[in-house]
Structure formats: C-alpha cells, structure tokens
Amino acid sequence: MRRVAASLDIDPSTLGKIERNTRKPTKDLIAGIGKFYGVAEEELLVYHLSDKIADELRGFSKNREVLREARRKLKNH
C-alpha cells in the first residue's frame, strides 16, 4: 500500500480511505491507480461512475425509472 501511495504521491491513509470507500478518488488518481496495476483507466472509471450513480439512487423507489430516463437522454445526446 505504501508503494502504491508513493507512486500516486498521496499519503497511505488517503489511499486507505479510497479503498474503504470513505473518500472518492479524483480522475487523476483513478488514472494513476490504473497505471500502477495495469488496468485501463476507462475500466476503472466505469466502476467509479457506476458507484456514484448507485450511491445517489440507493433507497429511491423509482431508481429504475431514473436509469431508463438517463439512458434515453444519453441515446439522444
């Protein structure tokens, strides 16, 4: 963990918070993590953005309706 944090130029405690999902990483950190582990940045961004959407919609009774509408809007964009 120290090696990863050092390669990202962040404190190990910050990396720990990101791992525990108590702190959200920046796009630059996501890119650095992907580079360190040999994972495509876009793949990590998919997981990151889907987590953000899921967190936002969790507990909302019409979450599927929101996702359908968002998909429609993305298709028409």
Contacts in CASP RR format, 6 or more apart in sequence:
PFRMAT RR
TARGET T0000
AUTHOR 0000-0000-0000
METHOD contacts of the structure
MODEL  1
MRRVAASLDIDPSTLGKIERNTRKPTKDLIAGIGKFYGVAEEELLVYHLS
DKIADELRGFSKNREVLREARRKLKNH
1 12 0 8 1.000
1 15 0 8 1.000
1 16 0 8 1.000
2 12 0 8 1.000
4 15 0 8 1.000
4 33 0 8 1.000
4 36 0 8 1.000
5 11 0 8 1.000
5 12 0 8 1.000
5 14 0 8 1.000
5 15 0 8 1.000
7 32 0 8 1.000
7 36 0 8 1.000
8 15 0 8 1.000
8 29 0 8 1.000
8 32 0 8 1.000
8 33 0 8 1.000
8 36 0 8 1.000
10 29 0 8 1.000
14 23 0 8 1.000
16 23 0 8 1.000
17 23 0 8 1.000
18 24 0 8 1.000
18 25 0 8 1.000
18 29 0 8 1.000
21 51 0 8 1.000
24 48 0 8 1.000
24 52 0 8 1.000
25 33 0 8 1.000
25 48 0 8 1.000
27 45 0 8 1.000
30 41 0 8 1.000
30 44 0 8 1.000
30 45 0 8 1.000
30 48 0 8 1.000
31 41 0 8 1.000
32 41 0 8 1.000
33 39 0 8 1.000
33 44 0 8 1.000
34 40 0 8 1.000
34 41 0 8 1.000
34 44 0 8 1.000
35 41 0 8 1.000
53 67 0 8 1.000
57 63 0 8 1.000
57 66 0 8 1.000
57 67 0 8 1.000
60 66 0 8 1.000
END
